[in-house]
Amino acid sequence: MQKITIISSSVRQGRMSNRVALYFKNYLKENHQINAGIIDLQEMSLPLLNERLKYLENPPTALLRISEEIKNADGVLIVTPEYNGGYPAALKNMIDGLGEEWYRKPVAIATVSSGAFGASQVLTSLGFTLWKLKALLVPSFFQVAKVQESFTEHGSPVDKSISDKNAANIIKELLWLATITK
């Protein structure tokens, strides 16, 4: 069985993107019998890192846990909101705190916004960062516009058939990449 790790990247109070992370956890269980883990950056409370993990003398326990989760995952799904056209500083801090963990790691991106465009601008900046780290990006995306109207706080989609149809594309690609890179 494949091991997929979901990263819930928002640390803000009242965040909405975690709803989509919970949705994917349930979707993977129901449709692929995969017990995906969630790395919740809000719960991890990573300090601002001044160096990559491999150069830190006393690395934060949370960063060590994240590193192990990503190393052991066959694929990673990042769920992120868009903040002013980019992704959250907490996600950038975590990504840059690692290094070889991303090398040839299959990664899919799900974006979330409270507005009408589904966080389309974040795809470019996050995709570029992951590309520079030599991650293998899934060529399709999962974009959620008006997340507050589309998912409940527990991750249930308002329109399950549409959400599942869109999720099927990104997960199919992620699982395929995870299979060929093993």
C-alpha positions in Angstrom: 0.0 0.0 0.0 1.2 3.5 -0.9 2.0 6.0 1.8 0.7 9.5 1.1 1.4 12.5 3.4 -0.8 15.6 3.3 0.6 18.9 4.4 -1.9 21.4 5.8 0.0 24.6 5.4 -2.0 27.4 7.0 -1.3 28.4 10.6 -3.8 31.2 10.8 -6.7 31.3 13.2 -10.0 30.5 11.4 -8.1 28.9 8.5 -10.2 27.2 5.8 -7.6 25.2 3.9 -7.5 22.5 6.6 -11.0 21.6 5.5 -9.5 20.4 2.1 -6.7 18.5 3.9 -9.3 16.6 5.9 -11.3 16.0 2.7 -8.3 14.4 1.0 -7.6 12.3 4.0 -11.1 10.9 3.8 -11.0 10.7 0.0 -7.8 8.6 0.0 -9.3 6.3 2.7 -12.6 5.8 1.0 -11.4 5.5 -2.6 -7.9 4.0 -2.4 -7.8 2.4 1.1 -4.9 4.7 2.0 -4.5 5.9 5.5 -2.8 9.3 4.7 -1.2 11.2 7.5 -1.5 15.0 7.8 1.4 17.2 8.7 -0.5 20.2 10.2 1.9 23.1 10.3 -0.4 24.9 12.8 0.1 22.0 15.3 3.9 21.7 14.5 4.6 25.3 15.6 8.0 25.3 13.7 10.2 28.2 14.8 11.6 30.4 12.1 14.5 28.4 10.7 17.9 30.0 10.0 19.3 26.9 8.2 18.4 23.6 6.6 17.9 20.6 8.8 21.2 18.9 7.8 23.2 21.9 9.1 21.3 22.5 12.4 23.2 21.4 15.5 20.0 21.1 17.6 17.1 20.8 15.1 13.5 21.3 16.3 11.8 18.0 17.0 8.9 19.1 14.7 11.3 19.5 11.8 12.8 16.1 12.4 9.3 14.6 12.5 8.3 16.4 9.2 11.5 15.2 7.6 10.9 11.6 8.5 7.2 11.8 7.3 8.2 13.2 3.9 11.2 10.8 3.5 8.9 7.8 4.2 6.0 9.0 2.0 5.6 7.7 -1.5 4.0 11.0 -2.4 3.0 14.3 -0.8 -0.1 16.4 -1.3 0.3 20.1 -0.2 -2.9 21.9 0.6 -2.3 25.6 0.7 -4.2 28.9 0.7 -3.1 31.9 -1.3 -1.8 34.9 0.6 -1.3 37.9 -1.5 -0.5 35.9 -4.6 1.9 33.5 -2.7 1.8 30.7 -0.2 2.1 31.0 3.6 5.4 31.8 5.2 5.0 28.8 7.4 5.0 26.5 4.4 8.1 28.3 2.9 9.9 28.0 6.2 9.2 24.2 6.3 10.1 23.6 2.7 13.3 25.5 2.9 14.2 23.8 6.2 14.4 20.6 4.3 16.4 19.7 1.2 17.0 16.1 0.0 13.6 15.1 1.3 12.1 16.8 -1.8 14.5 15.2 -4.3 12.4 13.2 -6.8 9.5 13.2 -4.3 6.1 13.1 -6.1 4.2 16.2 -5.0 0.7 17.3 -5.8 -0.7 20.8 -5.0 -4.2 21.7 -3.9 -5.0 25.4 -3.6 -7.7 27.1 -1.6 -9.1 30.6 -1.6 -12.1 32.4 -0.2 -12.5 34.2 -3.5 -13.5 33.2 -7.0 -10.2 32.2 -8.5 -9.2 29.2 -6.5 -5.8 30.5 -5.5 -4.5 30.1 -9.1 -1.5 32.5 -8.5 0.0 30.4 -5.8 0.5 27.5 -8.2 3.3 29.3 -10.0 5.3 30.3 -6.9 4.9 27.1 -5.0 5.5 25.0 -8.2 8.7 26.9 -8.9 10.0 26.4 -5.4 9.4 22.7 -5.5 10.9 22.4 -9.0 14.1 24.1 -7.8 14.3 21.4 -5.1 13.8 18.8 -7.8 10.5 17.5 -6.6 8.4 15.7 -9.2 5.3 17.8 -9.6 1.9 16.3 -10.5 0.8 18.1 -13.7 -2.8 18.6 -12.6 -4.1 20.6 -9.7 -7.0 20.8 -7.3 -8.3 24.3 -6.9 -11.0 25.4 -4.5 -12.7 28.7 -4.9 -14.9 30.1 -2.1 -13.8 27.3 0.3 -16.1 28.6 3.0 -19.0 27.7 0.8 -17.5 24.5 -0.6 -16.4 22.5 2.4 -17.6 22.0 6.0 -15.1 22.5 8.8 -14.8 18.7 9.1 -13.8 18.3 5.4 -17.1 17.3 3.9 -17.6 18.8 0.4 -20.9 20.5 -0.3 -20.9 18.9 -3.8 -19.3 15.5 -3.3 -19.6 14.4 -6.9 -17.7 17.4 -8.3 -15.1 17.4 -5.5 -14.5 13.6 -6.0 -14.3 14.0 -9.7 -11.7 16.8 -9.4 -9.8 14.9 -6.7 -9.7 11.7 -8.8 -7.5 13.5 -11.4 -4.9 14.8 -9.1 -4.8 11.6 -6.9 -4.5 9.3 -10.0 -1.5 11.3 -11.1 0.1 11.4 -7.6 -0.3 7.6 -7.1 1.0 6.9 -10.6 4.1 9.0 -9.9 4.5 7.4 -6.5 4.5 4.0 -8.1 7.1 4.7 -10.8 9.5 6.4 -8.4 9.6 3.6 -5.8 
